[in-house]
Amino acid sequence: MALHSVVLNEAKCKGCTNCIKHCPTEAIRVRNGKARIIEDRCIDCGECIRVCPNHAKEALMTPLSEINRFRYKIALPAPSFYGQFKQPIEIVLGSLLNIGFDYIYEVASAAELTSRYINKYLKDENIKRPAISSSCPSVVRLIMLEFPGLIDNIIRVESPMEIAARIVKKHFSKKLSISEGEIGVFFISPCAAKMTAVKNPIGTEKSSVDGVISMQDLAPYVLKTDKTNEFKIQSSTEGIGWAISGGESKAAQIENSLYVDGIHNCIEVLREIELGKLNDIEFFEGLACPGGCIGGPLTVENLYVSKNRIKKLMDSIPECKHTPEILEIANPDLFRMEKEIGSTSSLTLDEDIGKAIEKLTMIDQIVPTLPGLDCGACGAPTCKALAEDIVRGWASEMDCIFILKKKISTLAKEVAEISTKLPPTLHEEGGNSSEG
């Protein structure tokens, strides 16, 4: 099973360098006219999906037909789902029943419960500050890869998606007297990272979510739906607000928080945290997509339009009331991560440590010989990345167009010099042979 959900469609790839310039972890190269994703460095943020003009980067999501494998089918719409369509939210949610789901449990409802737990969690004085949100899987994977020193700052709280799946499986297993395995739970997602979080979970051995369906894939069904089924919204203002950057901090009532959206902006702030410049902040909420989840690469609406719709909805809905059965299931153990979060940050140049050190030295020696322009024309995002690729055997110095141009110029001069030094008789013989 693939560990990532962002993949390359090689047939569509034209070999442009848009993706390598925007990838936040330098996980993409262009070689032989085609892009290549380095799995060890990919965090499934979807930036390459967003910027590829040829749509050669795709998200591997769960097909809608997969819901039919289960006896009882439950949809978990993300809070960002509410801002994608013009229709009233009751009709939008009802469209999921038209598609074939038996029930809808709004992730926003689980987000409200998660917010309450985070508020209590942060009262523990032993937690490293600033505490870092665990809600965005791409940001968590970014920390695991690029900022391992901040892993202990990540709060050990499961995402609302995972909490929602655990709640409904326990609840309906008891209510319907069927096993949890007969209940299919599917998250309606704005991004590919959630699919990866299900296939390759962080903090838990196995996800309770059975599939992740793209909002883009569901959009045609929602747009053509009628009013035969409506579903009354059950979530709260606090839970729906998680769709927007800062929504988690607000819902958890964290006053001294810093919230940032956009993966490149998150990197800048994480560097500040790593350097100890933000120790006065209690909580950092980082979301990989611009604007928050409403800006996910698998959404169908402009993020500003979506944000406006969600804010209007938040002003109009009543307070969420969780049933006693749900509150009984939502005990503290439900919210905690079961496993520790490990580092994935390793420049694996060689399994032999001695040889790896030698290769690191080689990289340091190669970098000064390169132009330092980070133009990307060689197929690597930076000159340092090209030096790494050369040491790995993935590239050569001649991939640098500046070095290649210089080499060609030098060869041309050498040929010209040799030509001028040839004996006159050779020139004459050459001339005679051509006349003959």
N, C-alpha and C positions, 0 to 999 in steps of 0.2 A: 504494500500500500504506500502510495506517495505521501511524503510528509508535508508537502506544500500544496496550496490550492491555486497559486498563480503560476501559469505555465505559458510556454511559447508555442504559438502556431507557426511553425517554420514556413509553411506555404505562403503565409501572408507577410512575413518579415522581408523588408526591403533593405535591411542593413544600415538604416540611418542610425544616428547616435543619440536620438532624443532620450531613449531609456537610460543609457549609461550616464548621461549628464544629470538625470533627476533621481536616480536610485540613491537613497540615503545611506546605504551600507556597502556601496560599490559591489553589488552582487551580480552585475551584468557586464558581459564583454561582447564585442562584435568581432567575430573571426570568420574568414572566408565568406564574407557578405551576409552572415546571419548572426542574430543575437544568441547569446547563451547565458542561462541563469545558473549561477553558482549556488547550489542548494544550501550549503553550509552558511551562507551569508544572507540568504533571503529571509525577510521578516513578514512577508505577505501583506505589506502595507497598501499595495495596489497603485502606487505612484506610476509604475510603468504602464498599467492599464489606462490610467488617466491621460498620459501624455503621448501614447503611441498613435501616430496619425494613420497607421495601417491596420489598427485593431489586431495586431499580432500577439499581444499579451491577453490572455483570457483567464477567467476564473473557473476552476472545476467545482461546480456546485451540484447539489443533489437534484436529480430530475423529479418533477412533480409526481410522476408515476410511482415513485418509491413509497408514497403514502399507502398505497393499496396492499402493501405487504403486511399491514397491521390490522388487527381486529377493531381497535378504537384509535382514531386519528385526531391528534391535537395540534393546532397551530399556535406558535408563539411569535406574534408580530412584535418586532422591535419598536421602541418609542418613535424612532425616525420614520416609521411606516405611516404615521398619522399625518405627515406633512407632504406626502407624495401626490395626492389626488385632490381634485376640486370637490368631489362628491362629499356629502355629509359623512362623518366618521362612522355612523351606524351602518351606512350602506357599504362603505369600504371594508369594514370588519365583516359584515354579512356576506360579502363576496367570497370570503374564505370558506364559508359554509356551502355556498353554491359550488365551489370547486370540488368539495368532497370531504372536508374536515368535519368531524363530529362535534368538536368543541374548540373554543378559542380562550386561551389564557394569556392575557396581556403581560408582556415582560415588564411593562411600566409598573404593574402591580407588585411584581417581585422586586423591582428597583426601589420602590418605597420601603419595603421591608428591609432590603439590603442597606438602604440609607440609615435606617434606625440602628442596624447592627454596627455600621461603620462609626456612627457617632459614639457608641459605647466602646468600641474597639480602640478609638483614639484617646480614650481617657486613661489608658494604660501608660504609665510613666516610663515603662521599660522599652517602649517602641521607639525605634530610631527616627529622628526628625531630620529633615522633613519626611513625613510618611508619604509614600507614592502610591497613587491609585493603581489597582490591578485590573480595572475594567476594560482597558483597551489591550487586546492581545498583541498587537504590533508594537506598542510601546514597551510592553513587558519583554518581548523577545529582543527588542532593541537594547534594553538594559542588560539582558543576559549576554548579548553579543559584544556590545561596545562599552558598557559601563558596569562591569561585574562588581565593582566596589560598592554599587548602590543596590545590589540585590536585597540586602537585609532591610533596606528602606521600604521595599514593596510590601503593602499590607497583605496579610494572608487571608484574604476574603475572596470568595468565588464571585464571578460575574453574575449580574441579574439573569442572564440567559440560562446559566447553569442552575441557579437557584430555582427559577421558574420550572425547569424540567424536573428537578427533584420533587418539587411540591406536587405537580400534577400527576406524576407517576405514582407517588405514595397515595394521594387523595383518590384517584380514580381506580387504582388497584383495589382499594378497600371498598369504595362505593359500588363498583361493578362486579366485585368478587372475581376478578381475573388477575393473572400475573402481570407484573410490570413489563415483562417481555412482550406481551400482547398489545401494549400501548405504544403507539408511535408518536414521538414528539418531534416537531419540526420547527426550527427557528427561521423566521422570515428576515433575511439579512440585507444590510446596506453594503456589506464588504466581504471580501474573500477571507479575511483573517479569522472570522468566526468559524468558517469551515475548517481551517487548519486547527483552531482551538478544539474542535470536536474530534478530528482525526488524530491529532498529536497534542493532547491536553497538557496544560501546565497546572501543577498543584493538585491534580487528581489522577488516579490510575486509569479511569475510564469515564468518559463523559456520559451524562444521562440523556443527552440530545441524540436523536437517531438520524437527523439529517438537517442540512442547512440549504434553504431555497432562496435564490436571488430575488430581490424585489423586481429587477428587470424582467425576470422570467414570469413573474406573477402579474405584472402590469397589464398585459392584454386581457386577462381574465377579469381583472378589477374594472377596467374601462368599459367592458361590454356587459357588465353585470346589471341586473334589474333589481327591483325592490322586493323580490320574493322572499328574501331572507335579510333581516336586519339584526344587528347585535348591539345591545346597549353597552356603551362604554362603562367599564368598571374600575379603571385605574384613576390615579390622582394627578393633580397638578405637579406634585413633586416627582412622581415617577416618570411622567411624560417629559419633564424637563431634562432628563438624562440624555435626550437626543441632541441637546445643544451644549456647546462648550460652557463649562461652569455649572451645569445642571446637577451634577453629582455633589459638588461642594455645597451648593445651595440646599439641596434636599437633605444632606447630612448635617446641615446647620453648622458648617465649619467656617467661622469668620476669618481666621487667619490662613487663607488658602491662596494658591496661585494656580490659575487654570490657563492652559495653552493648547491651541489647536494647530494642526499642520505638522507633519513629521519633522521637517527641517527646523521649525521653531522649537519643537520639543528637544531636539538634539542640542540646540544652543543653550536652553535652560538647564538641561541635564548636565552639561559641562560646568555651568555655574554652580550647580548643586555639588558636583564632584569636587570642585575647587573650594568648597566650604563657604561660598559667598552668600548662600541663601539659608543659613542655619536658623534664621529668625522666622522662617515660614513653617507652619504646622503641617500643611498638606499640599501636595502637588498633584494636580489632575491634568494628565497629558493625553490628548486624543490625536491620533495619527492623521485624521482627515480634516480638511479646512472647515471651520465652523462646528466641528464635532461630527457625530454620526450622520447628521443630515447631509454632510458633504461626501459621504462614502462613494466609491467608484461604481457601485452597483445600484445606486439610487436612480430615479427617473425624473426628478424635478430639480430645478435650480435651487441651490442651497438657501439663497436669500428668500425666495418664495416659500420654500418649505419652512424656514424659520418663522416667517410671518404667520403662516397657517397654524403652526404649533403654538405660538404665543397667544393667538386668538383663542385656540381651543383651551389652553391652560386657564384663560380668564373666565371660561364659561362652564367648566365641569365642576360637579360637587365633590365633596371630600370622599375619598375611597374608604369603603368599609369592608374589612376582611372578615370572612366568616370564622366562627370559633374553630371549625375543623382545620382551616388553613393556618390559623395562628398556632394551633396545637402542633402542626407539622413543622412550622417555622421556628424550631428550637435553635439555640446557638450552634450546635454541632452541624446544622444544615449549611451554615454560611462559611465555615472554616475550610481552608484548603487542607487536603489530606497529606500532601507530599511537600517536601522542601523544593524550592526553586534553585536549579543549578545553573552554573555559568556555561555558556557555549562559546565564550571568547577564546579562541585559540587559532593563531595563524599556523595551521598544520602544514608546515613545509616539508616535514619528514618525520616518520615515526621514531627514527633514531635521534635522540636529543642532540648528540654531537653534530650530526649532519644538519639538523635544523638550525643550529647556531651558526654553522658555516654558511648556510644559505642566507641567513639574516645579514651576515657580514657582506655577502655578495650583493645583496640588495642595497646596502648602504654605499657600496662602491659604485654600483651602476647608476644610482639616482643622480649624482653630480654630473654624469656624462650626458644626461638627457636635458632637453631645452628648458624644462620647468614651466612650460606654458599651460599644461593641463588642458589641451585643446580637444582631446578625445578622438582625434583623427586616426589614431593607431588602433582604436577599438577598445581601449581601456579608459576609464574615467579620468585618471591622473597619471602623471609621469611615475609616481611611486608605485601605482598599481601596475603599470607596464613593467617596471623593474621586478616586481613580484612575479608577474606572468613569465618573464624571461627566465627567472630562476626555476620556476616550476616546469619550464619546458613548453609553455603554452604559446610563447611568442618569441620574437627575436628583435634585436636592436633595429633591424631594417624595417620593422613595422612602423617605426617613427618616421613620418614623412620628411622631417627636417634632417634627420641623420641620413636617410636615403638620398635626399636631394644633395646633401653635402658630399656623400659618397660618389654619386653620379658625376657631380661637378669635378671632383678630384680625379676620377677615372678619365673624364673627357680631357682634362689638362694633361694627364700623363700620356694619353694617346696622341695628343697634339704635339707634345714635346718629342715623343719617339718618332713621329712623322717628320719633324724638322731635322732630325739627326740621321735620317736614312741617307746612304751614299747617293750621289747624283745618278750613277749608272742604274740603280734600282728604280729611281724615278723615271728614267728614260725607258727602261725595259717595261716598266708598268705601263708607260704611255704607248710603246710600240704594240704590246700585247693587246691593248684595248682597241688600237686602230685595226689590228689584224682581225 
